[in-house]
């Protein structure tokens, strides 16, 4: 759905946001408060097969499986520097009962995009959960939802404190069919600030010198203009901030030689990055508090990401050497069977833990202090990333060097083939599979949406299911290993996406091979399915034109050694076979939104939004790491399930590869060519000086003028270009 700003002061012509910062000392708690009035958008009520749905401009849905599907929207509200949310209240304004009676559709079930034969018990639990929620909502005439909104999350975007607050503009009484509409709502956020004179105040003031998130904040926060002045730096730049390391590599001494022997450090330096390699045995990490190495690494990043200006973090080593954080999204399932892929374990390994640096573990990732991280409803991770994280997930030094060099060669190539894509779509579920009464769930649907909406003018090769007793409605060439793997090997594709069932060693089609006469595709008693792989660890691939891969498949990026293999790791690091320059894939199962894209969310929305951010972005193409974390946050804010499956999806998708990787390729002299004459010369310096001191014209495009890559046009850009012209480099580029 199209995202629009709906913050309004309804009494002011022009629809400007009404924002009030004030000290409400008469309140018993003595907290400060932000009060914002927001309006809903235009809406219409449409009929569907299972009832009526309210379509509301700029709004998504409150998605609790089985309960009424009603509009909802999260508003990102910036708070004063250092603010901590204490409570939130959402008050509805101007309510009216709509004439007539309504039968609002229930929220569809969340579907694991996994083999039902292996996940029978999980499917039964999900069905029982949906029925329980449905009964609780539709067997009573109590208002649903009871409240007009709630605090969704809070945290920081580098120096910016914020709260995400939802607004539910409708309440539904199912037995009587009454539907109440609220034209607006008042969002009241009580927050605390550091006490005057304490060291926290000085730390907050120093944070205002961190400008790396300014542009992003201006896009995200609805009230950015009202708080912008509060985040301007004052006084002298803090001591110790002179040493900038915007790209940090974390590894071990055993693997250091694999990095230094590659072309990666020189290439990234030539693009303007100031690399710093930190070993897990260095004092910057060993001196940090923490119950384990993962917490020490995160606390190192929390301590240094602002003064060093860190934007990208590359972890080099497998998931034990540089540990991934095992999270447990389902708080009732704490079993850990890492290394044995199955349907019953609760662990979910993730590197998101190192990207969110807002708060210490005990007030975020392990808020309840039980030692089980990332539990839905019990812990409070902040999904607005401070840094972008990738990983080379192996300890083999030759394969590390290979992966790094391949990343460099990919980024150096700016050929026309970078606007080409390969897609594969297979069935996750067939029509009425196992008598579930549901339509087919086809991975080709998402591929088609990406092609239609995001890849105009691209060269596209695509395949769908054209075998067995049920065929895809997308009449593409037949998906098979011979067709797909051969095309990937012989073609030139910068992007590869697929939607299919996955395992640690590959991805498979789901074919209704035969029928026992009842016309129902069945997975057991009898098993009528066949599962031919269309890609696997034994497929014949090469690395001549490596791709950026996003599969909507389970366990493709399974990080632990196991009995089958690790296709995600091999695609990045195995010489000759390694067809990928970057792999964005799941470490465990993936959850989907039944009826996508009509019902957005899940793995399909993540794939779609990742491609959108990487190709177009909200303000131009984004690097792979930026696209991953920005798109995941966007999905969580706009399409998030109110279910542990939402946390599961956020944790499970991880990047194997360089987070600063540019899909379209870069030239060493691209950044800094402000006047667009094809060279970096004195004219570029004069252009920025004119902008800074004579009022314009502004550097166009902005990225060219931002030579030092700190996301603002300032004196640093002049000095950076002067350094390049007269001191020998490095060449400006990011």
Order of alpha helices (4+ residues) and beta strands (2+ residues): beta-beta-beta-beta-beta-beta-beta-beta-alpha-beta-beta-beta-beta-alpha-alpha-alpha-beta-alpha-alpha-beta-alpha-alpha-beta-beta-beta-beta-alpha-beta-beta-beta-alpha-beta-beta-alpha-beta-beta-beta-beta-beta-beta-beta-alpha-beta-beta-alpha-alpha-alpha-beta-alpha-alpha-alpha
